[in-house]
Structure formats: C-alpha cells, structure tokens
C-alpha cells in the first residue's frame, strides 16, 4: 500500500464518519431512549468518552512505535504475545466485517423507506443495499485519496445537519425552557443504565481504527494519535449535545414516549417543524449518506486488516495483493465485498428483517468485539513498554492503560449483561448468548491458529506483528520501512 497520502484532517474524517453522527442521532439516540427509558442517556457520552480517552493515552503512545495496518493485531502481538495477537486478528476480522455488513441492512431499509415516501419507489431494501455494495466494492479498489474525499464530503454535510437540528431544538425547547434533566447523574445511573452504555459504546465504534492507516499517513508518529484524540473529542461533544437537544425539543418527560412511537418521526419531524419539510428531507437523505460513509470506512478497515494478515502469512499471501496503480489492498477489499454480498443475499433469501436482525445483530457483535480488542490493546501497552526503553511517562505506559482496561472491562460486562435490552429479546434468549459467543468463538479459533503457527511455522510466527517471516526481531530493512520498533520475543 502507498505511503504518505493521509493527513490528520483526512484521518479524522475517516474516523468520525465511521461513527456516523447522523446515524447515531436518528438511530442510536432515539433507540436508546426508546429501549431503556432512561432520560439521562445524554450524559453517557462524555462518561464513555473519558474511558475511551484513557485508552487513547496508551494507544497513542504505542502508535509512535508500531506502524502496521494490522493495528490491534500488531499491538497485541508486540505487547502480549504473537499467539494472542492472532486471536485478536480473528476478533478484529469478525468485528469490522460484522459492523460493515450490518450497515447494509440499515442503508437499504432507510433508503427504501425514503424512496417509497418521496419517489413512489417499490425497490426493496436489498435492491438499494446491493447498489451500495457495488459502489463500495468499486471505491475499495481505488486509492485512499478518493475514498477519503467521498467520506469527507458526506461527513461535513451530515455534521452541518446535526448542528442545525441542535440549534433548532435549543431555539424551540418544549415548554419554553431548556431542561437539564438529561445531564443529571441520578437520571443516568438509574434503571436502564446498562442498556444506555451498551448502545453508547456502539456509537463510538470506528474511532479506534486510525492505526489501520498507519502506513498511509503523512506522519506515522503523530497523525494517528492526533486524529484519534480529535475523533473522541468531536464525537463525545457532538453526541452529548445532540442527545440532550432531542430531550430538550420533546421535553424530558415526553422523550421516551416520542422515541417509542414509530409515528413520531423524530428527529426529522422536529426539523420539519423548526426549518420546514425540505430541510427535514435533506437531513433524512444525509442519514442515508451517513450510513454510506460508514460503510465505506469500515470496508477500508476490514480490507487493511486482511492485507496485514496476508503480508505476515497469518492468512495466505494472496490476501496481501495490492492494486498496481492505486496501492489499495485489492485482495482484502475483494474478500470483504464477497463476504458482504453472501451475507446480504442470505438474509434476503431467509426473509430476515434488515433493521432488527441484520443491522442490530451484527452491530452488537461488532460492539462486543471492539470492546474486547480495546481491553487487549490497553494491556498490551503495559506489556510493550515494560520491555523497551522509552521516554513515555508512567501515566502513558502504565497508569492510563490500566485504568482504561478496568473501565472498559466494566463497560463490556454491562454490554453483555444487558444484551436482551439492546437486542429487544427476552432475558435469557438464545441470542443473548449466541451473539457475544461469536466473539468468543473467533478468539478461540484465532488462539488455536496462533498455536498451530508457532509449532508448525516458526519463521512465520517470528514475523507476526513485525512485517512478515522474512523479518527477524533483531531489526532490518523491512522493520525500518514500516517504522516498527523491535521488541523482545514472547
């Protein structure tokens, strides 16, 4: 893959677009109020933001030494062990493919509803999903510059729409007064708080993917860290204000009921009331482009993980094939596209619901998987810096990563324990065990494969996390090219 294409601003666009602000407002925030009945939900975003910022301290410090598109796979390989790194790679592949493929359900359903209402279209959700699939598959084969520009344009438009909604909400508060109930801790830490955090963490998924582009950024030692901090700051503030704005516009006492009413049409009905139907329709379209931008962002992340694993021979070498002219991870992109196509066709053939099943199920798998990766990476930071001499402070290499691991573990427990509220199933339902179990099975398969590689292919094993079997831990040309700081074997 080609180097030095992405600056800090472009990378921030990629990370924030993966989190999809308009999708979070129109989908995640409304669903949180509706499912949990917790009016303190807005406060959950800065709380989660603090936990993710703690994670970023160690993540950013390690990103100055490890520039590998395998991201968490490489970090955990270098900080814990290569066997655990391979386990992490399996979890990452499942998680990022899951969220990307699940978004086709949301995209198809949202565009089918909009087109039916405004264009009298009878195209089913899967028709629109397949059209998006073909576009993403094409863009995935092109260079990163074009994809970043497409994502950046969509992101700018949707952020403007979200800010416009916020201004309208605060300018026209229910009852004539801006209520602060959504910001009071006792309202958050009440019934439904577990579900609130489960939905909330899903809203942030994507912020952590900066390291995937480490070989393509202009300044590997700084760009990833800066962009990740910026992405957390932007999303935390934007989601806090927007969720609060929704409760202000409807009134804290009515926000849950309005969110649960499928005929209420919030937040778009509120935008129509404040700015007119045309503005609301444009915002609705921006929801669709928001989902598309996230589709493209997660496609690129999945493709780069596949590239890294093929390059280091954890997967067959053909997985590392790149486009001759574009430098894009062509094989990884093609594999992700094929997997997405098969899944969408399968859900269509089985007549499964694109929103409550394809999107919700796979998004939940992704949220749990990414949380597991964040915990593993936090622990890997501690392990990595215990083995090398570096100028990082105790806060960066020890205290913040440990605090992050503890807080993220608590969030993971809450997310899994409240699976029923997130998935809309009965407590104890098979889904509440099966979907988190997908992440566990992926980790186990990866762990076994790592053990097999260690025993049967020692040269490949030695190259895990450092560029491939041709590279030893002692250093050399490839490590210098990748900018990887050698670390002791484990």
Secondary structure as the mmCIF struct_conf table of DSSP 4:
data_model
#
loop_
_struct_conf.conf_type_id
_struct_conf.id
_struct_conf.beg_label_comp_id
_struct_conf.beg_label_asym_id
_struct_conf.beg_label_seq_id
_struct_conf.end_label_comp_id
_struct_conf.end_label_asym_id
_struct_conf.end_label_seq_id
BEND BEND1 UNK A 4 UNK A 4
STRN STRN1 UNK A 6 UNK A 6
HELX_RH_AL_P HELX_RH_AL_P1 UNK A 8 UNK A 19
HELX_RH_AL_P HELX_RH_AL_P2 UNK A 21 UNK A 23
HELX_RH_PI_P HELX_RH_PI_P1 UNK A 24 UNK A 29
HELX_RH_AL_P HELX_RH_AL_P3 UNK A 30 UNK A 36
TURN_TY1_P TURN_TY1_P1 UNK A 39 UNK A 41
HELX_RH_AL_P HELX_RH_AL_P4 UNK A 42 UNK A 63
TURN_TY1_P TURN_TY1_P2 UNK A 64 UNK A 65
TURN_TY1_P TURN_TY1_P3 UNK A 69 UNK A 71
HELX_RH_AL_P HELX_RH_AL_P5 UNK A 72 UNK A 79
TURN_TY1_P TURN_TY1_P4 UNK A 80 UNK A 80
HELX_RH_AL_P HELX_RH_AL_P6 UNK A 82 UNK A 118
BEND BEND2 UNK A 119 UNK A 119
HELX_RH_AL_P HELX_RH_AL_P7 UNK A 125 UNK A 139
TURN_TY1_P TURN_TY1_P5 UNK A 140 UNK A 141
BEND BEND3 UNK A 142 UNK A 142
HELX_RH_AL_P HELX_RH_AL_P8 UNK A 144 UNK A 171
TURN_TY1_P TURN_TY1_P6 UNK A 172 UNK A 172
HELX_RH_3T_P HELX_RH_3T_P1 UNK A 174 UNK A 176
BEND BEND4 UNK A 177 UNK A 177
HELX_RH_3T_P HELX_RH_3T_P2 UNK A 181 UNK A 183
HELX_RH_AL_P HELX_RH_AL_P9 UNK A 185 UNK A 188
BEND BEND5 UNK A 189 UNK A 190
TURN_TY1_P TURN_TY1_P7 UNK A 191 UNK A 192
HELX_RH_AL_P HELX_RH_AL_P10 UNK A 193 UNK A 204
TURN_TY1_P TURN_TY1_P8 UNK A 205 UNK A 206
HELX_RH_3T_P HELX_RH_3T_P3 UNK A 207 UNK A 213
TURN_TY1_P TURN_TY1_P9 UNK A 214 UNK A 216
STRN STRN2 UNK A 217 UNK A 217
BEND BEND6 UNK A 218 UNK A 218
TURN_TY1_P TURN_TY1_P10 UNK A 220 UNK A 222
HELX_RH_AL_P HELX_RH_AL_P11 UNK A 223 UNK A 250
TURN_TY1_P TURN_TY1_P11 UNK A 252 UNK A 254
HELX_RH_AL_P HELX_RH_AL_P12 UNK A 255 UNK A 260
TURN_TY1_P TURN_TY1_P12 UNK A 262 UNK A 263
BEND BEND7 UNK A 264 UNK A 264
TURN_TY1_P TURN_TY1_P13 UNK A 266 UNK A 267
HELX_RH_AL_P HELX_RH_AL_P13 UNK A 268 UNK A 275
HELX_RH_AL_P HELX_RH_AL_P14 UNK A 277 UNK A 311
TURN_TY1_P TURN_TY1_P14 UNK A 312 UNK A 313
BEND BEND8 UNK A 314 UNK A 315
HELX_RH_3T_P HELX_RH_3T_P4 UNK A 317 UNK A 320
TURN_TY1_P TURN_TY1_P15 UNK A 324 UNK A 326
HELX_RH_AL_P HELX_RH_AL_P15 UNK A 330 UNK A 349
TURN_TY1_P TURN_TY1_P16 UNK A 350 UNK A 351
HELX_RH_PI_P HELX_RH_PI_P2 UNK A 354 UNK A 359
HELX_RH_AL_P HELX_RH_AL_P16 UNK A 360 UNK A 385
TURN_TY1_P TURN_TY1_P17 UNK A 386 UNK A 387
BEND BEND9 UNK A 388 UNK A 388
HELX_RH_AL_P HELX_RH_AL_P17 UNK A 394 UNK A 394
HELX_RH_PI_P HELX_RH_PI_P3 UNK A 395 UNK A 399
HELX_RH_AL_P HELX_RH_AL_P18 UNK A 400 UNK A 417
TURN_TY1_P TURN_TY1_P18 UNK A 418 UNK A 418
HELX_RH_AL_P HELX_RH_AL_P19 UNK A 419 UNK A 423
TURN_TY1_P TURN_TY1_P19 UNK A 424 UNK A 424
TURN_TY1_P TURN_TY1_P20 UNK A 427 UNK A 428
HELX_RH_AL_P HELX_RH_AL_P20 UNK A 430 UNK A 456
HELX_RH_AL_P HELX_RH_AL_P21 UNK A 458 UNK A 463
TURN_TY1_P TURN_TY1_P21 UNK A 464 UNK A 467
TURN_TY1_P TURN_TY1_P22 UNK A 469 UNK A 470
STRN STRN3 UNK A 472 UNK A 472
TURN_TY1_P TURN_TY1_P23 UNK A 473 UNK A 474
STRN STRN4 UNK A 475 UNK A 475
HELX_RH_AL_P HELX_RH_AL_P22 UNK A 477 UNK A 482
TURN_TY1_P TURN_TY1_P24 UNK A 483 UNK A 483
HELX_LH_PP_P HELX_LH_PP_P1 UNK A 484 UNK A 486
#
